[in-house]
């Protein structure tokens, strides 16, 4: 049986609460759109919050040139679908350790 706050199966108090929350969320978005037009800037603007730093001008020529003295090229260049392990020479394995030798005891004769 519906209570006093229900009408046609809809909870009026819950619906009113939902509308109030949506107004609080979306009202600042709707009111915040009225600013300076995109083509004009404020005369009192000091590039404060939200605008970010000024971008440096683009470079006139690409940077590059001769490589530095300490720059060494890679040993192997991969220009196809081969594996790096296939292109590098196999490493030498460490030699196996020799077993420890025990001193040989000779029977001392009297």
matplotlib code that plots the C-alpha trace (Angstrom):
import matplotlib.pyplot as plt

x = [0.0, 1.5, 2.4, 1.7, 5.0, 4.3, 2.2, 1.6, 4.4, 7.0, 8.7, 8.3, 10.9, 13.5, 12.7, 13.0, 16.4, 17.6, 16.6, 18.3, 21.6, 21.5, 20.9, 23.9, 26.1, 25.2, 24.3, 28.0, 28.7, 25.9, 26.9, 30.6, 30.3, 29.9, 33.4, 35.4, 34.8, 37.5, 38.9, 39.3, 41.3, 40.8, 42.8, 43.7, 44.8, 48.2, 48.3, 47.2, 45.6, 44.3, 46.1, 49.4, 52.9, 53.5, 54.8, 58.3, 58.5, 59.1, 62.8, 63.9, 66.0, 65.9, 68.5, 71.0, 74.4, 77.4, 77.2, 79.0, 82.4, 81.0, 78.2, 78.9, 76.6, 75.0, 76.9, 74.0, 71.2, 67.9, 66.2, 64.2, 62.3, 65.3, 66.0, 68.8, 70.2, 70.6, 72.7, 75.1, 78.0, 77.7, 79.4, 82.2, 81.2, 83.2, 85.5, 84.4, 86.1, 88.4, 87.6, 89.5, 92.4, 93.0, 96.5, 97.7, 98.9, 101.8, 102.3, 105.2, 107.5, 109.6]
y = [0.0, 3.3, 5.8, 9.6, 10.3, 8.0, 8.9, 6.4, 4.1, 6.9, 8.0, 11.8, 12.4, 10.3, 12.0, 15.5, 14.5, 13.3, 16.5, 18.6, 16.6, 17.0, 20.7, 21.1, 19.1, 20.7, 24.3, 25.4, 23.8, 25.8, 29.1, 28.7, 28.9, 32.6, 33.9, 35.9, 34.9, 32.6, 35.4, 38.0, 37.9, 39.8, 43.1, 42.3, 38.8, 37.9, 34.3, 33.0, 29.6, 27.4, 28.8, 27.0, 28.3, 29.9, 27.6, 28.3, 29.0, 26.0, 25.4, 26.7, 23.7, 20.1, 19.4, 16.7, 16.9, 14.7, 12.2, 12.8, 11.3, 8.9, 7.6, 4.1, 2.3, -1.0, -4.2, -5.6, -3.9, -5.7, -4.7, -7.9, -10.4, -12.3, -12.7, -10.9, -14.2, -15.5, -12.5, -12.3, -14.7, -17.4, -16.6, -18.8, -20.9, -20.8, -23.8, -26.4, -26.4, -29.2, -31.3, -30.6, -33.0, -34.7, -35.2, -38.7, -40.3, -42.6, -45.1, -44.3, -47.3, -47.7]
z = [0.0, -1.0, 1.7, 1.7, -0.1, -3.0, -6.1, -8.8, -7.6, -7.6, -4.4, -4.4, -1.7, -3.6, -6.9, -5.3, -3.8, -7.1, -8.9, -6.2, -6.6, -10.4, -10.1, -7.6, -10.0, -13.3, -12.4, -12.1, -15.5, -17.1, -15.4, -16.0, -19.8, -19.9, -20.3, -22.8, -26.4, -27.9, -30.1, -27.4, -24.2, -21.0, -20.8, -17.1, -17.9, -16.3, -17.6, -14.3, -13.4, -16.1, -19.1, -18.5, -19.5, -22.8, -25.4, -26.8, -30.5, -32.8, -33.6, -36.9, -37.9, -36.7, -34.0, -34.8, -36.4, -35.8, -33.0, -29.7, -29.0, -26.4, -28.5, -29.7, -32.2, -31.2, -31.9, -33.9, -35.8, -36.3, -39.5, -40.1, -37.9, -36.7, -33.0, -31.3, -29.9, -33.5, -34.6, -31.6, -31.3, -28.7, -25.4, -24.1, -21.1, -18.0, -17.5, -15.0, -11.7, -11.0, -7.9, -4.8, -4.4, -1.0, 0.0, -0.5, 2.7, 2.5, 5.2, 7.3, 7.9, 11.0]

ax = plt.figure().add_subplot(projection="3d")
ax.plot(x, y, z, "-o")
ax.set_aspect("equal")
plt.show()
